[in-house]
């Protein structure tokens, strides 16, 4: 990452002159200003631009990049917790579009132009260079469910490993031995840790792991439906299934019903999230409670501390998960 000294050397000016250009002082000629700005662009010098813009003025506004649908009940509960923590400290929440039409208009520039004091991110693509650049820009940032770190970036997530483990343990205690796992993206933190918990649950109960009992799909009703359809076509279908979201569990239940089987009489289903959707499901869904609202609140609290205290270390917080037993799981029957 380029330093202010490198910018000064590239432009052929002093560090003080670069600082004046960054802070928009009027006693710098247009010619010199252009040279400095070209050097800044050439060297992709952004971190101190962000830091200085924050020093100049606090907006009491937090930006949020959200790469998911507002219709998802997980999102609504997450935002409820985030909003509460921000409002309690006098901050507003501003949604920032991640779909920028101008490729030269980076997320870092977007944050500066909106004059936000910090950023919350959820559902981001780990390979998106725009996001990776922003994490290195010294902008106070909290990631949710993504373990990307930067100089001033922390993250909060649920204890997904324990959550999946508890799901397996619950089914084992009901007598199930053929336990499948319908996963989301295994390339992300959430997918990896839930899969790890599923495997750990099998091992601790001396149950074999079978590749054919693991299906990967999108976190959606359709994804759960498709995955369950494939599991039902196996020579020996599972008697219990753990799904990586309540939406997926809903789709899985529909696929089971479609072939004339009943939940939990023939197959037990466990969801993940414990959104209000779990209570509306038929049957009511046994699921893993992520304490989603608390996750949102923690993200907001940590971000405010980073904004107000430059020495506050970016945190990693894992919120406890617990099992909520309802009607979609039952004792194993031959």
Secondary structure, 3 states (H helix, E strand, C coil): CCCHHHHHHHHCCCHHHHHHHHCCCCCCCHHHHHHHHHHHHHCCCCHHHHHHHHHHCCCCEEEEEECCCCCCHHHHHHHHHHHHHHHHCCCEEEEECCCCCCCCCCHHHHHHHCCCCEEEEECCCCCCHHHHHHHCCCCCEEEECCCCCECCEEEEEECHHHHHHHHHHHHHHCCCCCEEEEECCCCCHHHHHHHHHHHHHHHHCCCCCCHHHEEECCCCHHHHHHHHHHHHCCCCCCCEEEECCHHHHHHHHHHHHHCCCCCCCCCEEEEEECCHHHHHCCCCCEEEECCHHHHHHHHHHHHHHHHHCCCCCCCEEEECCEEECCCCCCCCCC
